[in-house]
């Protein structure tokens, strides 16, 4: 065993840890539950605009969806419809 063996073992272990955790990077996703109980998952936060309507790609259902936001005294209510004009 030469004087560089502990350093090489340490470097190999570090590389192994990096390779094992390579795909574990946290991908930001935002979800909400629609008024009928369906869960939807999007890559960016669903924020209202002046129309209170958005079109986003749902990562759970793998399709483009039109999101309507209604504000009530109980908070936001979301209604989601499949976007017929996409793709």
C-alpha positions as CSV (number, residue, x, y, z in Angstrom):
1,X,0.0,0.0,0.0
2,X,1.6,3.3,-1.0
3,X,0.9,6.7,0.4
4,X,-1.7,7.6,-2.2
5,X,-4.0,4.7,-1.7
6,X,-6.2,6.3,1.0
7,X,-6.6,9.4,-1.2
8,X,-7.6,7.2,-4.2
9,X,-10.1,5.3,-2.1
10,X,-11.6,8.5,-0.9
11,X,-11.9,9.9,-4.4
12,X,-13.5,6.7,-5.7
13,X,-16.0,6.7,-2.9
14,X,-16.8,10.4,-3.6
15,X,-17.4,9.6,-7.3
16,X,-19.6,6.7,-6.4
17,X,-21.7,8.9,-4.2
18,X,-22.0,11.5,-7.0
19,X,-23.0,8.9,-9.6
20,X,-25.6,7.2,-7.3
21,X,-27.2,10.6,-6.6
22,X,-27.0,12.0,-10.1
23,X,-30.7,11.7,-10.9
24,X,-31.9,12.7,-7.4
25,X,-31.8,16.4,-8.2
26,X,-35.0,18.0,-6.9
27,X,-37.2,19.2,-9.8
28,X,-39.6,21.8,-8.7
29,X,-43.1,20.9,-9.3
30,X,-46.4,22.4,-8.2
31,X,-49.6,20.5,-7.7
32,X,-53.2,21.2,-6.7
33,X,-56.4,19.4,-6.3
34,X,-59.3,20.4,-8.6
35,X,-62.8,20.9,-7.2
36,X,-63.7,17.3,-8.2
37,X,-60.8,15.8,-6.4
38,X,-58.4,15.2,-9.3
39,X,-54.7,16.0,-8.6
40,X,-52.8,17.9,-11.3
41,X,-49.0,18.5,-11.4
42,X,-47.2,21.3,-13.2
43,X,-43.6,22.4,-13.6
44,X,-44.3,26.0,-12.5
45,X,-46.7,27.5,-10.0
46,X,-50.2,28.2,-11.2
47,X,-50.7,31.9,-10.7
48,X,-53.6,33.9,-11.9
49,X,-53.4,36.5,-14.6
50,X,-55.9,39.1,-15.7
51,X,-58.0,36.5,-17.5
52,X,-58.0,34.1,-14.5
53,X,-57.3,31.4,-17.1
54,X,-54.1,29.6,-17.9
55,X,-52.9,26.8,-20.3
56,X,-50.3,24.5,-18.8
57,X,-48.9,21.0,-19.5
58,X,-49.9,18.6,-16.8
59,X,-47.1,16.2,-15.8
60,X,-49.5,13.8,-14.2
61,X,-51.9,13.4,-17.2
62,X,-49.3,14.1,-19.9
63,X,-51.5,16.6,-21.8
64,X,-52.1,20.4,-22.1
65,X,-54.9,21.7,-19.8
66,X,-56.8,24.9,-19.5
67,X,-57.0,26.1,-15.9
68,X,-59.8,28.4,-14.7
69,X,-59.3,30.0,-11.3
70,X,-62.3,31.2,-9.3
71,X,-62.0,33.1,-6.0
72,X,-64.5,32.5,-3.3
73,X,-64.8,33.3,0.4
74,X,-63.3,29.8,1.0
75,X,-60.2,30.5,-1.2
76,X,-59.3,29.6,-4.7
77,X,-61.2,27.0,-6.7
78,X,-59.6,25.4,-9.8
79,X,-61.4,24.0,-12.7
80,X,-59.4,22.1,-15.3
81,X,-60.3,21.1,-18.8
82,X,-58.4,19.2,-21.4
83,X,-57.1,21.7,-24.0
84,X,-58.6,20.6,-27.4
85,X,-56.3,22.9,-29.4
86,X,-52.9,21.8,-28.3
87,X,-50.7,19.4,-30.2
